[in-house]
Amino acid sequence: MAKINDNYLKLKAGYLFPEIGRRVRAFAEANPAAKVIRLGIGDVTRPLAPAVLKAFHAAVDDLGTVENFAGYGPEQGYDWLINAIIEKSYQPLGVSLKTEEMFISDGSKCDCANILDIFAMDNIVAIGDPVYPVYNDTNVMIGRTGDADAKGYYKGVVYMPCNEANGFIPALPTEKVDIIYLCFPNNPTGVVASKAELKKWVDYANANDAVIFFDAAYEAFITDPSIPHSIYEIEGAKRCAIEFRSFSKTAGFTGVRCGLVVVPEEVMGTTASGEKYSFNKLWLRRTTTKFNGASYPVQKAAAAVYSDEGWKQTKEIIDYYMENARIIREGLKEVGVTCFGGVNAPYIWLKTPAGLTSWDFFDKLLTECNVVGTPGSGFGPSGEGYFRLSAFGNRDNVIEAVERIKKNLK
Ligand code: MLT
């Protein structure tokens, strides 16, 4: 009989969001009259920007003509999309990138998981707690960890607790690590890191020959001009950081699927025999072997985000969500709930009232307010006693959800 990958059996729970979905479905089935408002998973609700939709349609039409038909594209993405992103999204930050340093994909979740392919198994990985569960679970799945302890920490991983005392920004590891996951604006806490903060990490990585995986999926939601959008705004980062970005939240592509990875040519690792080797070359090799590129219409739609019209419309949608974030944050504060994030990020991280556990508060909100959020403990043990609300709902739903919660907690 074929053997399974036993590493999967080390995983302590099902993936967080399907588990929430299961509980919500069970509740909705048992209470068909309840109008459930979903502010759990960070899934967008606004339609695509008109300029993006138009480009998407036009690209689909291209596929119906002999002249413009597109078959396999470059596995790493079309130059016209990569160059538009570099020009519109990186150059204004003072960051110059080569076309060969950017790789277009079908989404950031897969990229964050797939990148592990090009790193040796004996690298020591540092992961925040709470954290986007993909970073942790994919390291377990690939076999880099031992079993979980009672707390839920997997053996072999260096966890970096993030709590109120450290402003939800992890401290530098006290031991030498090889790979560091950073996510700013942070999912789930919504906090951001200043340039000075990121400089500490870049200096640590360069001094320790470590690589930073910088997840910038929420950079478009930054409102404070002093906050960096890219790790490459930090001097020295091109020698040590791989950056992930996503069109999911930025441009409403959660169902469309498009993301990107930047792997600067200068980011080096060592071979088993100690020679330096470029991760860019490995990632290109991996991409061209295991992927056939994001689809042509999707990349055309993504490129339209960077047209003048598309950019303006996309920003308007982002502003819409950030107004939702303000409504949630301020509404909850009115009834004495302690909130974090929601200013430069579409997530509000709140302290559960009356010392409830995260899952107890989840059940309370679901059953008493018919509002779905995400239990903080689902993002790691340090998330216990916290709860995440997403600002990606429709305005009416967000207002109603906040009113219901306020009434319940008064
Ligand atoms: C979240 O809610 O944390 C995200 O939507 C999950 C994801 O982007 O995969």
Residues whose N, C-alpha, C, O or C-beta is under 5 A from the ligand:
A	BS01	MLT	G40 I41 G42 D43 K109 N187
